[in-house]
Amino acid sequence: MRVVAFANQKGGVGKTTSAVNTSVIFANGGHRILLVDLDPQGNSTSSLGVGKDDLDLTAYDVLVDGEAAAEAVVRGVRPRLDLLASTPVLAGAEVELVAIAQRERRLKAAFERVTGDYDLTIIDCPPSLGLLTVNALTAADSVIIPIQCEFLALEGVSQLITTIDLVKRQLNPDLDLLGVLMTMYDARTRLSSHVVAEVRRHFGERMFESIVPRSVRLAEAPSYGQSITEYDAASRGGAAYLAFASELGDRVGLTPRVASS
């Protein structure tokens, strides 16, 4: 099972949008996907139309109480797509994990019991560099950093890279920076082009060629509990995420496609 984490300690950069849409696209492509919502806000959970009040077990129960991931997963939120959901109670895990042995490896240990069930696991990380994100990076094979095309876009990214390097040295030597995904691109502004050029200068070939535009349709889709390919696949946002998923598929050895209607 390949595990990819979407991480950036800044909020509002497109982590959840990217994690949800990529998961649905790969599931539509016939792959068995697990989406892990590690953000206490639970936006990935809500974006797929899953009611938080209906959940018996969540990521909190797996990380803190040691419940089996296979028991906590919500099966079939879409064909071939399962979800390890999150609710605001997960916020308490940052404090409660401190006293638990091997606290940085709790998610990795949970994944080892479901290794054969999925082709790809995608983790939506919280906007912080605390123990939840460290658990994600320890469990992951690779990490993708979404960066918005806005002023000060690179601010804080160096801190994230430092955290990734620390996790590599101390917890997960195989962790790889798979790439950087530019989001919220506004073709009407010179700033967006400048930010893309600046990020490309820093990351070179690690930057994905696909760039996600600022899009009303992308913003609307979660309110209907849908991915962008379900809500409006022909939109600019839909096209961008299909292109990104194709690039990502090449890098991880999976080939996504749009589900036939």
C-alpha positions as CSV (number, residue, x, y, z in Angstrom):
1,M,0.0,0.0,0.0
2,R,1.4,3.4,-1.0
3,V,0.7,6.2,1.5
4,V,0.7,9.9,0.4
5,A,0.2,12.8,2.9
6,F,-0.9,16.2,1.8
7,A,0.8,18.6,4.3
8,N,1.3,22.3,5.0
9,Q,1.0,23.9,8.3
10,K,-0.8,26.9,6.7
11,G,-4.5,26.6,6.5
12,G,-6.5,27.4,3.4
13,V,-4.0,26.2,0.9
14,G,-6.0,23.4,-0.6
15,K,-5.0,20.3,1.3
16,T,-8.5,19.0,1.9
17,T,-9.7,19.9,-1.6
18,S,-6.7,18.1,-3.1
19,A,-6.9,15.0,-0.9
20,V,-10.7,14.5,-1.5
21,N,-10.7,15.1,-5.2
22,T,-7.6,13.0,-5.8
23,S,-9.1,10.2,-3.8
24,V,-12.3,10.2,-5.7
25,I,-10.6,10.3,-9.1
26,F,-8.3,7.3,-8.3
27,A,-11.3,5.4,-6.9
28,N,-13.2,6.1,-10.1
29,G,-10.2,4.7,-11.9
30,G,-10.7,1.3,-10.3
31,H,-8.2,1.6,-7.5
32,R,-9.0,0.8,-3.9
33,I,-8.4,4.0,-1.9
34,L,-8.4,4.9,1.8
35,L,-8.7,8.6,2.6
36,V,-7.6,9.5,6.1
37,D,-9.0,12.7,7.6
38,L,-6.4,13.8,10.3
39,D,-7.7,17.3,10.6
40,P,-9.9,17.9,13.7
41,Q,-12.1,20.2,11.6
42,G,-13.2,17.1,9.7
43,N,-13.5,18.9,6.3
44,S,-12.6,15.8,4.3
45,T,-15.3,13.9,6.1
46,S,-17.9,16.6,5.4
47,S,-16.8,17.1,1.8
48,L,-17.7,13.5,1.1
49,G,-21.2,13.9,2.6
50,V,-20.4,11.8,5.7
51,G,-22.4,12.9,8.8
52,K,-20.1,13.3,11.8
53,D,-22.9,12.5,14.3
54,D,-23.4,9.1,12.7
55,L,-19.8,7.9,13.3
56,D,-19.1,5.1,15.9
57,L,-15.3,5.2,15.6
58,T,-13.0,7.9,14.1
59,A,-9.3,8.6,13.7
60,Y,-9.3,9.7,17.3
61,D,-10.2,6.2,18.5
62,V,-7.5,4.6,16.3
63,L,-4.7,7.0,17.4
64,V,-5.5,7.4,21.1
65,D,-7.5,4.3,22.1
66,G,-5.8,1.9,19.8
67,E,-8.9,0.8,18.0
68,A,-8.3,-1.3,14.8
69,A,-8.3,0.9,11.7
70,A,-10.3,-1.8,9.9
71,E,-13.1,-1.4,12.4
72,A,-13.0,2.4,12.4
73,V,-13.1,2.9,8.6
74,V,-16.3,4.0,7.0
75,R,-16.7,1.6,4.1
76,G,-18.0,2.6,0.6
77,V,-18.4,6.3,0.9
78,R,-17.9,6.0,-2.8
79,P,-17.3,2.8,-4.9
80,R,-13.7,1.6,-3.9
81,L,-13.3,4.6,-1.6
82,D,-13.2,4.2,2.2
83,L,-12.7,6.9,4.8
84,L,-11.1,7.1,8.2
85,A,-13.2,10.0,9.4
86,S,-12.5,12.9,11.8
87,T,-14.5,15.0,14.2
88,P,-13.4,17.9,16.5
89,V,-12.6,15.5,19.3
90,L,-9.4,14.7,17.4
91,A,-8.1,18.0,18.6
92,G,-7.5,16.4,22.0
93,A,-5.2,13.8,20.5
94,E,-2.4,16.3,20.3
95,V,-2.3,16.4,24.1
96,E,-3.3,12.8,24.9
97,L,-0.7,11.3,22.6
98,V,2.1,12.9,24.5
99,A,1.9,10.3,27.3
100,I,1.6,7.3,25.0
101,A,4.6,5.2,24.1
102,Q,5.6,5.3,20.4
103,R,3.2,8.2,20.0
104,E,4.7,9.2,16.6
105,R,4.1,5.7,15.2
106,R,0.5,5.2,16.2
107,L,-0.9,5.8,12.7
108,K,1.8,3.7,11.0
109,A,1.1,0.8,13.4
110,A,-2.7,1.0,12.6
111,F,-2.0,1.0,8.8
112,E,0.1,-2.2,9.1
113,R,-3.1,-4.1,9.8
114,V,-4.9,-2.9,6.6
115,T,-1.9,-3.0,4.2
116,G,-3.5,-5.4,1.8
117,D,-6.8,-3.7,1.5
118,Y,-5.9,-0.6,-0.5
119,D,-3.8,0.4,-3.5
120,L,-3.3,3.9,-2.2
121,T,-3.9,5.7,1.1
122,I,-4.2,9.5,1.1
123,I,-3.8,11.5,4.3
124,D,-5.3,15.0,4.8
125,C,-3.1,16.6,7.4
126,P,-4.1,19.4,9.8
127,P,-2.8,22.9,9.4
128,S,-0.1,22.4,12.1
129,L,3.2,20.6,12.7
130,G,2.1,18.8,15.8
131,L,1.8,15.1,16.6
132,L,-1.0,14.5,14.2
133,T,1.1,15.7,11.2
134,V,4.2,13.9,12.6
135,N,2.1,10.7,12.7
136,A,1.1,11.2,9.1
137,L,4.6,11.8,8.0
138,T,5.9,8.8,9.9
139,A,3.2,6.6,8.3
140,A,3.6,8.0,4.8
141,D,5.9,6.9,1.9
142,S,5.8,10.4,0.5
143,V,4.4,13.9,1.0
144,I,2.9,16.5,-1.3
145,I,2.9,20.2,-0.3
146,P,0.0,22.3,-1.6
147,I,1.0,25.9,-1.9
148,Q,-1.4,28.7,-2.8
149,C,-0.5,31.2,-5.5
150,E,-0.6,34.2,-3.1
151,F,1.8,36.6,-1.4
152,L,4.1,35.0,1.1
153,A,3.3,31.6,-0.3
154,L,6.7,30.2,0.6
155,E,6.5,31.6,4.2
156,G,6.6,28.7,6.6
157,V,7.3,26.1,3.9
158,S,11.0,26.0,5.0
159,Q,9.7,25.0,8.5
160,L,7.7,22.2,7.0
161,I,10.7,21.0,5.0
162,T,12.7,21.0,8.3
163,T,10.0,18.9,9.9
164,I,10.1,16.5,7.0
165,D,13.9,16.2,7.3
166,L,13.6,15.5,11.0
167,V,11.0,12.8,10.5
168,K,13.3,11.3,7.8
169,R,16.3,11.2,10.1
170,Q,14.5,10.0,13.3
171,L,11.3,8.2,12.3
172,N,10.9,7.4,8.7
173,P,14.1,7.3,6.5
174,D,12.1,6.4,3.4
175,L,9.9,9.5,3.4
176,D,10.1,11.3,0.1
177,L,9.0,14.8,-0.9
178,L,6.9,13.7,-3.9
179,G,6.1,17.2,-5.1
180,V,4.6,20.6,-4.7
181,L,1.1,21.4,-6.0
182,M,0.3,25.0,-6.8
183,T,-3.3,26.0,-5.9
184,M,-5.7,29.0,-6.1
185,Y,-4.0,30.3,-9.3
186,D,-5.7,33.4,-10.7
187,A,-4.7,34.0,-14.3
188,R,-5.9,37.6,-14.1
189,T,-3.1,38.6,-11.7
190,R,0.6,39.0,-12.3
191,L,1.2,37.9,-8.7
192,S,0.1,34.3,-9.4
193,S,2.5,33.9,-12.2
194,H,5.3,35.4,-10.1
195,V,4.6,33.0,-7.2
196,V,4.6,30.0,-9.6
197,A,7.9,31.1,-11.0
198,E,9.3,31.6,-7.5
199,V,8.2,28.1,-6.3
200,R,9.5,26.5,-9.5
201,R,12.9,28.2,-8.8
202,H,13.0,26.6,-5.3
203,F,11.6,23.2,-6.1
204,G,12.4,22.6,-9.8
205,E,11.1,19.3,-11.2
206,R,9.4,18.5,-7.9
207,M,6.7,21.0,-8.7
208,F,3.8,19.4,-10.5
209,E,3.0,20.9,-13.9
210,S,-0.7,20.9,-13.2
211,I,-1.9,24.1,-11.4
212,V,-5.2,24.3,-9.7
213,P,-7.1,27.5,-10.4
214,R,-9.1,29.6,-8.0
215,S,-12.6,28.4,-8.8
216,V,-16.1,29.0,-7.5
217,R,-17.1,25.5,-8.6
218,L,-14.3,24.0,-6.5
219,A,-15.5,26.0,-3.5
220,E,-19.2,24.9,-4.1
221,A,-18.7,21.2,-4.5
222,P,-18.1,20.3,-0.8
223,S,-21.3,22.0,0.3
224,Y,-23.1,19.3,-1.8
225,G,-20.9,16.5,-0.3
226,Q,-19.3,16.0,-3.7
227,S,-15.9,16.0,-5.3
228,I,-15.4,18.4,-8.2
229,T,-15.5,15.5,-10.8
230,E,-19.0,14.6,-9.4
231,Y,-20.2,18.2,-9.2
232,D,-18.8,19.6,-12.4
233,A,-16.0,17.5,-14.1
234,A,-15.9,19.9,-17.1
235,S,-15.0,22.9,-14.9
236,R,-11.6,24.4,-14.8
237,G,-11.1,22.9,-11.3
238,G,-12.2,19.5,-12.5
239,A,-9.8,19.6,-15.4
240,A,-7.0,20.7,-13.2
241,Y,-7.5,17.9,-10.7
242,L,-7.8,15.3,-13.4
243,A,-4.5,16.5,-14.8
244,F,-2.9,16.5,-11.4
245,A,-4.1,13.0,-10.6
246,S,-2.7,11.8,-13.9
247,E,0.7,13.3,-13.0
248,L,0.5,11.8,-9.5
249,G,-0.5,8.5,-10.9
250,D,2.7,8.5,-13.0
251,R,4.8,9.1,-9.9
252,V,3.2,6.5,-7.7
253,G,2.4,3.9,-10.4
254,L,-1.4,4.3,-10.6
255,T,-3.4,5.4,-13.6
256,P,-6.6,7.4,-12.8
257,R,-9.5,7.9,-15.2
258,V,-12.9,9.5,-15.0
259,A,-15.7,7.1,-14.2
260,S,-18.0,6.5,-17.1
261,S,-21.5,8.0,-16.7
